[in-house]
Amino acid sequence: MKIVVCVNHVPDTETKIKIGADSKSIDKTGVNFMLSPYDELAVEEGLRLKEKFGGDVTVLSLGGDAHKETLRKALAMGVEKATLLKDEAVRDSFGIAKGLAEELKTMSPDIILFGKQSIDFDDAQVGTMVAELLGISSVSVVVKLTIDNGKVICEREIEGGHETVETSLPCVIQAQRGLNEPRYPSLKGIMSAKTKPIQEKPAAAGELRVESIALRKPEAKAAGRIVGTDKSAVPELVRLLHEEAKVI
């Protein structure tokens, strides 16, 4: 089985984000980056599929040289091959999907794995766009995956429960928490990853369809207010929730 996992290089979840001088990007000074956690689930699932069906796993990322750090994390987990589609320019989700899809066309994988979303912009669009550009099916927020004779059965989260859907290979699968528990890279894997080659290719041009005009932080929360300490405060509380907070 030929398995490709698409991964992203994102700021650590504990990083304090500062807006850059251009007001359109973050200030990367002192920011730690990591493999996006949902993509880590996708890498683990790719490795499990390889262990069950044989074949090979390739990780694919689009971005600048900094993305090599994330690719090496995947290599340390046990992935054999890594490819970086180099482009330092800012891309929207469609531009990223276009670049990935053009490369995936040359690879002809049996299955393509993504995390359900990247934790930087959280738009959950790239995997579905890639599937559309390739003309194959896509299943998102997958928490259980079974493949048997080319038939793909997925259990996926929906509001209020789960649903089971069936498709066929090739397809795109987008991993959700609960699909698996990612392995920790072994010391041998970490040392081996340092010397494994990362193939570099120029990313195919992508059309910019969305432009970031400005970034800003959310407004600070207002201080809390106590309207009373017993049941006599209930009418005033209800009034405030209705007229000021507008939540009822």
N, C-alpha and C positions, 0 to 999 in steps of 0.2 A: 504494500500500500504506500502510495506517495502522499505524504502529509505535509502541509505548509501551515505554519502558525504566524499570523501577523501581529506584531507587538509594537507598543509605543513606549517612549521614554518620557516620564512625567515627573513633576516635582513630588518629593516625599510628602506624605499626608501630614506630617508634623511640621512642615516648613511654614514659617510665617511669610506670607506673600506680600511683596511690596510692588507697587506699580512703577514702571520704568519712566524715565524722563520724557519719553515720547507720548505717554498716556495711552498707548495702544498695546503695550506688552508688559510682561512682568520684569522686574529687576532680578537678574539671575545671580547677582553677587551673593556668594555664600549659600546658595540654594543647593540642597542635596537632591539628586534625581534618582529615580528607581524604575524598575519594570512595573508597569501598571498592574495592580493586583488582580483584576479580572483577566488580564492577559496571562498572568502566571497560572491561573486555572486552565487556560487554553493550552499552554505549554505542557502542563502535566497531563492533560487529556491526550494530547498528541503523542506523548511518550508512552502512555498506557495503550493506545491503539497500535503503536509500533511493536510493543512487547507482545500484544495479542495476535496481530496479523502479519508481523514482519514488515520490511520496507525501510523507509528512512523518514526523518523529520527535518525540515528546514525552517528556520525562523527568518522572517522577512520584516524589515523596518524601513520607513522612509523618513529621512531627516539628515542632519549634519553629523559630523564626526562624533559628537557626544553620544549618539545612539549606539555606538559600539559598546559602551559600558553595559547597556541593557542587553544587547545581543550576547555578550559574554556571560551574563547571568543565566541566560537560557542554555548556552553551551555548557555551563557548569552543572546544570541540572541533568544533562545527558543528551542534549540535541547534537546531531552530527554536523550540520551545515548551517551557516548564517550568511545572509545577503543584506547589504546596506544599499538602498537606493538613495544616492546622495543628492541632497538639495537643501541648501541653507535658507532658502527663501521661505517666507510665510505662506502657508497654504490653508485654504478652508477645507472642510470635510470632503467636498466633491473633488478638489484637487488632489488630496491624499488618496482617495478611493481610485481616481483615474490612474495615478502613478502606480499603485499597487496592482490594479487590474491588468494594466499593460504588461507588467512583468509576469503575473500569474498566467496569462495567456501562453507565454513561452514555456511555462513549467508543466502545464497540464496536470495539476494535482488531483487525486481522488477525493480529498477532503481538505477544506480550508477552515481553520479555526481562528476565531477572534475572542477577546473578552466581550462581554455584553456592551461595555462602554469603556471609554478611557476616562480616568478620574481627573483630567485637567479641564476639559470643556464639557464633559458629561452629556454630549448630544446623542450618543448611541446611533450614529448614522452610517459610519464608514463601512461596517461589515455588510449591511443591507445594500448599500450603494455598489459595493464590489460585486455582490451576487447579481444585481441587476445588470451591471456592465458586462458581466460574463455570461448572462443568460442562464443562470442556474438557480436552484431554489435556496432559500435561506430560512433558518429557524433560530429565533432569538431567545434569550433568557432560559437557556437549557440547563436543567438540573439533573437529567439522566439521559444517557446516550447508549443505544444498542444498535449494532450493525450486524446484519446476518445476510450473507449472499447478495450484497449490494443494496439491501433494503435497510433504510435508516429509520429507527423509531426513537423519537425524542419526547421526553416529558419536560414541559416548559411551564414557567410560572405565568399565571394570569391573575387579574384582580379577584381576590377571594378564593383562589384555589389553584389547581394545576390542570393542564390538558395534555393529552397525548396526540402527537401528530406523526405522520409517516411520510417519508420522501425517499429519494434514491440518490445514489452517488452519480456524479460529483455534486457536492453541495457545500454551503457555508453554514457553520455552526457557531453560535455566539454563546459563550459560557457564562453562567451565573453561579454565585456562591451556592454550595451544596452539590455541585457536580462532582467534586473530588476534594482531596486535601493535598495541596502541592508538596512535593518532597523538598527536603533541604539539600542543597548541593553538598556533596562529600568533599573532603579535603583533596582527594585525588581528582575529582571533577573540577574543582576550582583551579588547581595547578594545571590540569590539562587544557582548560579553557583559555588560559593565558597564551598558549602557543597555537591554538587552532586558528586557521586562517579565516578571515571574514572577507567574502567576496564583495567588491565595491563596483557599483554600476551607476551611471547617471540616471536619475529618475526621469521618466517620460514627462513631457510638459503637461501641466494641468491648468485648466481654465479657472480663474478666480471668480467665483459667483457671489461670494459673501465677503464684505470688507468690514473689519473692526474699526469703528469710528473712535471709540474711546473706552477705556476701562475705568471703573471707579469702585471703591469699596462700599459695602452697604452702610447705610446710616446707623450710627450708634443707637442702641436701644435706649428708650426713655426710662427714667427711674420708675420703679413700681410705686403704686399708690394704694394705701389702705383706706377703704371707705367705711369701715366699721368692724366691730368685733363680735356682733351677735346677729340674730335673724332680722333685726330692724334695718340692717344695711342692705338686705336683699333687693328691695325695689330700686335703690340707687345704683347698685351693681348692675342690675338688669338694664337700667336706663343707659349707663355708661357703655355697656357692651353693645347696645343697640345704636346709640347715637354717636359715640366717639370711636370705639373700636370697630363698629360695623361688622361684627361677627355673628350677630343673631338678628 
